[in-house]
Structure formats: structure tokens, C-alpha cells
């Protein structure tokens, strides 16, 4: 899958879960990505984050940092 599409999707998910409490939103976004994204999608977005310039919103980036703590998705 195209990285720009993953970034757009992650930002949309983050926007939907942005309920005002940062920690709860980050946890909810990370949970959503864990449950509904394929392993390839998760690896792709984590690799993109590790490359630097991301285009991710602050919440999406924080959730992907959490996701990256799982060794299965580390690039």
C-alpha cells in the first residue's frame, strides 16, 4: 500500500478519535490500528515514521510510536 495513503488514513483515524483527552485518544488510535490494519500496513507506517518527515498529525504520530513498541512491526 502507498505510504501517502497510510498517512492519510492514520490522520483520518486520529481525527475521529480526537475527543480532547490526548492519552485516551492515542490509546484508542493505536488500538484501532492494531485491530484493523494488516501487518504490512503497520510495518509500512512504522517504517515511514522511522524515516523522519512524516506528514502525520501529532495524535497519529504518537499512536504509531506506541504501535512501534511491538517488535512485530519494527522496521
N, CA, C and O atoms as a GROMACS GRO file, in nm:
protein
  300
    1UNK      N    1   0.084  -0.118   0.000
    1UNK     CA    2   0.000   0.000   0.000
    1UNK      C    3   0.088   0.124   0.000
    1UNK      O    4   0.196   0.126   0.061
    2UNK      N    5   0.044   0.225  -0.066
    2UNK     CA    6   0.114   0.353  -0.079
    2UNK      C    7   0.125   0.421   0.058
    2UNK      O    8   0.027   0.430   0.131
    3UNK      N    9   0.245   0.469   0.092
    3UNK     CA   10   0.268   0.531   0.222
    3UNK      C   11   0.183   0.656   0.240
    3UNK      O   12   0.132   0.681   0.349
    4UNK      N   13   0.167   0.735   0.136
    4UNK     CA   14   0.086   0.857   0.150
    4UNK      C   15  -0.059   0.822   0.184
    4UNK      O   16  -0.126   0.897   0.254
    5UNK      N   17  -0.106   0.711   0.133
    5UNK     CA   18  -0.242   0.665   0.166
    5UNK      C   19  -0.249   0.622   0.313
    5UNK      O   20  -0.348   0.649   0.381
    6UNK      N   21  -0.145   0.554   0.361
    6UNK     CA   22  -0.140   0.514   0.502
    6UNK      C   23  -0.139   0.637   0.592
    6UNK      O   24  -0.208   0.640   0.694
    7UNK      N   25  -0.061   0.738   0.555
    7UNK     CA   26  -0.055   0.861   0.633
    7UNK      C   27  -0.192   0.927   0.637
    7UNK      O   28  -0.239   0.968   0.743
    8UNK      N   29  -0.256   0.937   0.522
    8UNK     CA   30  -0.389   1.000   0.515
    8UNK      C   31  -0.489   0.922   0.602
    8UNK      O   32  -0.567   0.982   0.676
    9UNK      N   33  -0.485   0.790   0.593
    9UNK     CA   34  -0.577   0.707   0.672
    9UNK      C   35  -0.550   0.723   0.822
    9UNK      O   36  -0.644   0.736   0.901
   10UNK      N   37  -0.422   0.722   0.861
   10UNK     CA   38  -0.387   0.738   1.002
   10UNK      C   39  -0.434   0.873   1.054
   10UNK      O   40  -0.486   0.882   1.166
   11UNK      N   41  -0.417   0.977   0.976
   11UNK     CA   42  -0.463   1.110   1.016
   11UNK      C   43  -0.615   1.116   1.028
   11UNK      O   44  -0.667   1.181   1.120
   12UNK      N   45  -0.686   1.050   0.939
   12UNK     CA   46  -0.833   1.047   0.948
   12UNK      C   47  -0.879   0.973   1.073
   12UNK      O   48  -0.971   1.016   1.142
   13UNK      N   49  -0.813   0.862   1.103
   13UNK     CA   50  -0.846   0.786   1.224
   13UNK      C   51  -0.820   0.872   1.347
   13UNK      O   52  -0.902   0.877   1.438
   14UNK      N   53  -0.706   0.939   1.348
   14UNK     CA   54  -0.672   1.026   1.461
   14UNK      C   55  -0.775   1.136   1.478
   14UNK      O   56  -0.814   1.168   1.591
   15UNK      N   57  -0.818   1.193   1.369
   15UNK     CA   58  -0.919   1.300   1.376
   15UNK      C   59  -1.050   1.247   1.437
   15UNK      O   60  -1.115   1.316   1.515
   16UNK      N   61  -1.087   1.126   1.401
   16UNK     CA   62  -1.210   1.067   1.453
   16UNK      C   63  -1.202   1.036   1.602
   16UNK      O   64  -1.303   1.040   1.672
   17UNK      N   65  -1.082   1.006   1.651
   17UNK     CA   66  -1.066   0.972   1.792
   17UNK      C   67  -1.022   1.090   1.877
   17UNK      O   68  -1.001   1.073   1.997
   18UNK      N   69  -1.007   1.208   1.819
   18UNK     CA   70  -0.963   1.326   1.893
   18UNK      C   71  -1.080   1.380   1.974
   18UNK      O   72  -1.159   1.461   1.927
   19UNK      N   73  -1.089   1.332   2.098
   19UNK     CA   74  -1.200   1.369   2.185
   19UNK      C   75  -1.160   1.463   2.297
   19UNK      O   76  -1.237   1.488   2.389
   20UNK      N   77  -1.038   1.516   2.288
   20UNK     CA   78  -0.995   1.613   2.387
   20UNK      C   79  -0.897   1.560   2.490
   20UNK      O   80  -0.816   1.637   2.542
   21UNK      N   81  -0.902   1.432   2.520
   21UNK     CA   82  -0.807   1.374   2.614
   21UNK      C   83  -0.700   1.301   2.535
   21UNK      O   84  -0.724   1.194   2.479
   22UNK      N   85  -0.580   1.360   2.531
   22UNK     CA   86  -0.472   1.310   2.446
   22UNK      C   87  -0.439   1.163   2.471
   22UNK      O   88  -0.433   1.084   2.376
   23UNK      N   89  -0.418   1.126   2.596
   23UNK     CA   90  -0.376   0.989   2.626
   23UNK      C   91  -0.482   0.887   2.584
   23UNK      O   92  -0.448   0.781   2.530
   24UNK      N   93  -0.608   0.918   2.608
   24UNK     CA   94  -0.715   0.827   2.567
   24UNK      C   95  -0.724   0.818   2.415
   24UNK      O   96  -0.746   0.711   2.359
   25UNK      N   97  -0.707   0.931   2.349
   25UNK     CA   98  -0.713   0.932   2.203
   25UNK      C   99  -0.599   0.851   2.144
   25UNK      O  100  -0.620   0.771   2.052
   26UNK      N  101  -0.478   0.871   2.194
   26UNK     CA  102  -0.362   0.796   2.144
   26UNK      C  103  -0.383   0.647   2.163
   26UNK      O  104  -0.357   0.569   2.072
   27UNK      N  105  -0.430   0.607   2.280
   27UNK     CA  106  -0.456   0.465   2.306
   27UNK      C  107  -0.563   0.409   2.212
   27UNK      O  108  -0.549   0.297   2.162
   28UNK      N  109  -0.667   0.486   2.189
   28UNK     CA  110  -0.775   0.441   2.101
   28UNK      C  111  -0.727   0.429   1.956
   28UNK      O  112  -0.765   0.335   1.886
   29UNK      N  113  -0.646   0.522   1.912
   29UNK     CA  114  -0.592   0.517   1.775
   29UNK      C  115  -0.501   0.396   1.759
   29UNK      O  116  -0.513   0.322   1.662
   30UNK      N  117  -0.411   0.376   1.855
   30UNK     CA  118  -0.319   0.262   1.849
   30UNK      C  119  -0.397   0.131   1.851
   30UNK      O  120  -0.363   0.037   1.779
   31UNK      N  121  -0.501   0.125   1.932
   31UNK     CA  122  -0.585   0.005   1.937
   31UNK      C  123  -0.653  -0.020   1.803
   31UNK      O  124  -0.659  -0.133   1.756
   32UNK      N  125  -0.704   0.085   1.743
   32UNK     CA  126  -0.770   0.072   1.614
   32UNK      C  127  -0.673   0.020   1.508
   32UNK      O  128  -0.706  -0.071   1.432
   33UNK      N  129  -0.553   0.078   1.504
   33UNK     CA  130  -0.453   0.034   1.407
   33UNK      C  131  -0.416  -0.112   1.431
   33UNK      O  132  -0.402  -0.190   1.337
   34UNK      N  133  -0.401  -0.148   1.556
   34UNK     CA  134  -0.366  -0.286   1.591
   34UNK      C  135  -0.475  -0.384   1.546
   34UNK      O  136  -0.445  -0.491   1.494
   35UNK      N  137  -0.599  -0.347   1.567
   35UNK     CA  138  -0.710  -0.437   1.536
   35UNK      C  139  -0.743  -0.447   1.387
   35UNK      O  140  -0.775  -0.555   1.337
   36UNK      N  141  -0.735  -0.335   1.317
   36UNK     CA  142  -0.792  -0.331   1.183
   36UNK      C  143  -0.694  -0.317   1.068
   36UNK      O  144  -0.730  -0.340   0.953
   37UNK      N  145  -0.571  -0.280   1.096
   37UNK     CA  146  -0.473  -0.270   0.988
   37UNK      C  147  -0.398  -0.401   0.975
   37UNK      O  148  -0.375  -0.471   1.073
   38UNK      N  149  -0.360  -0.433   0.853
   38UNK     CA  150  -0.282  -0.554   0.830
   38UNK      C  151  -0.140  -0.534   0.883
   38UNK      O  152  -0.096  -0.421   0.906
   39UNK      N  153  -0.070  -0.645   0.901
   39UNK     CA  154   0.068  -0.637   0.946
   39UNK      C  155   0.151  -0.553   0.849
   39UNK      O  156   0.234  -0.474   0.892
   40UNK      N  157   0.128  -0.570   0.720
   40UNK     CA  158   0.203  -0.494   0.620
   40UNK      C  159   0.177  -0.344   0.633
   40UNK      O  160   0.269  -0.263   0.619
   41UNK      N  161   0.053  -0.307   0.658
   41UNK     CA  162   0.020  -0.165   0.676
   41UNK      C  163   0.090  -0.109   0.799
   41UNK      O  164   0.145   0.001   0.795
   42UNK      N  165   0.086  -0.185   0.909
   42UNK     CA  166   0.150  -0.139   1.032
   42UNK      C  167   0.302  -0.126   1.015
   42UNK      O  168   0.362  -0.028   1.058
   43UNK      N  169   0.361  -0.224   0.952
   43UNK     CA  170   0.506  -0.217   0.926
   43UNK      C  171   0.539  -0.097   0.838
   43UNK      O  172   0.639  -0.029   0.860
   44UNK      N  173   0.456  -0.072   0.739
   44UNK     CA  174   0.479   0.038   0.646
   44UNK      C  175   0.472   0.173   0.715
   44UNK      O  176   0.556   0.260   0.690
   45UNK      N  177   0.372   0.193   0.802
   45UNK     CA  178   0.358   0.323   0.868
   45UNK      C  179   0.466   0.342   0.974
   45UNK      O  180   0.513   0.454   0.995
   46UNK      N  181   0.507   0.234   1.041
   46UNK     CA  182   0.616   0.243   1.139
   46UNK      C  183   0.747   0.275   1.067
   46UNK      O  184   0.823   0.359   1.114
   47UNK      N  185   0.773   0.210   0.956
   47UNK     CA  186   0.895   0.238   0.878
   47UNK      C  187   0.894   0.384   0.832
   47UNK      O  188   0.997   0.450   0.836
   48UNK      N  189   0.779   0.432   0.788
   48UNK     CA  190   0.767   0.572   0.745
   48UNK      C  191   0.798   0.667   0.860
   48UNK      O  192   0.871   0.765   0.842
   49UNK      N  193   0.745   0.639   0.977
   49UNK     CA  194   0.771   0.721   1.095
   49UNK      C  195   0.921   0.722   1.126
   49UNK      O  196   0.977   0.827   1.159
   50UNK      N  197   0.984   0.607   1.117
   50UNK     CA  198   1.126   0.596   1.149
   50UNK      C  199   1.216   0.671   1.050
   50UNK      O  200   1.331   0.700   1.080
   51UNK      N  201   1.162   0.702   0.932
   51UNK     CA  202   1.241   0.773   0.831
   51UNK      C  203   1.247   0.923   0.855
   51UNK      O  204   1.330   0.991   0.795
   52UNK      N  205   1.162   0.975   0.943
   52UNK     CA  206   1.171   1.118   0.974
   52UNK      C  207   1.047   1.196   0.937
   52UNK      O  208   0.944   1.181   1.003
   53UNK      N  209   1.054   1.276   0.836
   53UNK     CA  210   0.942   1.362   0.795
   53UNK      C  211   0.821   1.274   0.764
   53UNK      O  212   0.827   1.188   0.677
   54UNK      N  213   0.712   1.297   0.835
   54UNK     CA  214   0.603   1.202   0.829
   54UNK      C  215   0.474   1.252   0.767
   54UNK      O  216   0.407   1.176   0.697
   55UNK      N  217   0.436   1.377   0.790
   55UNK     CA  218   0.307   1.425   0.746
   55UNK      C  219   0.194   1.379   0.837
   55UNK      O  220   0.077   1.403   0.809
   56UNK      N  221   0.230   1.312   0.946
   56UNK     CA  222   0.130   1.262   1.040
   56UNK      C  223   0.090   1.372   1.139
   56UNK      O  224   0.172   1.456   1.177
   57UNK      N  225  -0.035   1.370   1.179
   57UNK     CA  226  -0.078   1.460   1.285
   57UNK      C  227  -0.009   1.419   1.415
   57UNK      O  228   0.046   1.309   1.425
   58UNK      N  229  -0.012   1.507   1.512
   58UNK     CA  230   0.054   1.477   1.640
   58UNK      C  231  -0.004   1.353   1.705
   58UNK      O  232   0.070   1.269   1.757
   59UNK      N  233  -0.136   1.340   1.702
   59UNK     CA  234  -0.201   1.223   1.763
   59UNK      C  235  -0.169   1.095   1.687
   59UNK      O  236  -0.140   0.992   1.748
   60UNK      N  237  -0.174   1.101   1.555
   60UNK     CA  238  -0.143   0.983   1.475
   60UNK      C  239   0.001   0.940   1.499
   60UNK      O  240   0.030   0.821   1.514
   61UNK      N  241   0.091   1.036   1.502
   61UNK     CA  242   0.232   1.004   1.524
   61UNK      C  243   0.252   0.940   1.661
   61UNK      O  244   0.325   0.841   1.673
   62UNK      N  245   0.190   0.995   1.763
   62UNK     CA  246   0.203   0.938   1.898
   62UNK      C  247   0.149   0.795   1.904
   62UNK      O  248   0.207   0.708   1.969
   63UNK      N  249   0.039   0.770   1.834
   63UNK     CA  250  -0.018   0.635   1.832
   63UNK      C  251   0.074   0.539   1.758
   63UNK      O  252   0.086   0.423   1.798
   64UNK      N  253   0.137   0.584   1.653
   64UNK     CA  254   0.227   0.497   1.577
   64UNK      C  255   0.355   0.472   1.655
   64UNK      O  256   0.414   0.365   1.643
   65UNK      N  257   0.398   0.568   1.735
   65UNK     CA  258   0.510   0.544   1.825
   65UNK      C  259   0.474   0.430   1.921
   65UNK      O  260   0.556   0.341   1.945
   66UNK      N  261   0.352   0.432   1.974
   66UNK     CA  262   0.307   0.324   2.061
   66UNK      C  263   0.304   0.191   1.984
   66UNK      O  264   0.349   0.088   2.035
   67UNK      N  265   0.252   0.196   1.865
   67UNK     CA  266   0.246   0.076   1.781
   67UNK      C  267   0.385   0.020   1.754
   67UNK      O  268   0.404  -0.101   1.750
   68UNK      N  269   0.482   0.108   1.737
   68UNK     CA  270   0.618   0.066   1.704
   68UNK      C  271   0.687  -0.006   1.818
   68UNK      O  272   0.790  -0.071   1.798
   69UNK      N  273   0.633   0.003   1.938
   69UNK     CA  274   0.691  -0.067   2.053
   69UNK      C  275   0.672  -0.217   2.042
   69UNK      O  276   0.739  -0.293   2.112
   70UNK      N  277   0.580  -0.260   1.956
   70UNK     CA  278   0.561  -0.402   1.930
   70UNK      C  279   0.667  -0.447   1.830
   70UNK      O  280   0.671  -0.397   1.717
   71UNK      N  281   0.751  -0.539   1.870
   71UNK     CA  282   0.861  -0.583   1.785
   71UNK      C  283   0.814  -0.637   1.650
   71UNK      O  284   0.889  -0.632   1.553
   72UNK      N  285   0.694  -0.686   1.643
   72UNK     CA  286   0.642  -0.742   1.517
   72UNK      C  287   0.631  -0.638   1.408
   72UNK      O  288   0.632  -0.671   1.290
   73UNK      N  289   0.620  -0.510   1.446
   73UNK     CA  290   0.601  -0.404   1.347
   73UNK      C  291   0.725  -0.318   1.328
   73UNK      O  292   0.727  -0.229   1.243
   74UNK      N  293   0.829  -0.345   1.406
   74UNK     CA  294   0.952  -0.268   1.393
   74UNK      C  295   1.017  -0.291   1.258
   74UNK      O  296   1.020  -0.402   1.206
   75UNK      N  297   1.067  -0.183   1.203
   75UNK     CA  298   1.131  -0.194   1.071
   75UNK      C  299   1.279  -0.215   1.085
   75UNK      O  300   1.349  -0.226   0.984
   0.00000   0.00000   0.00000
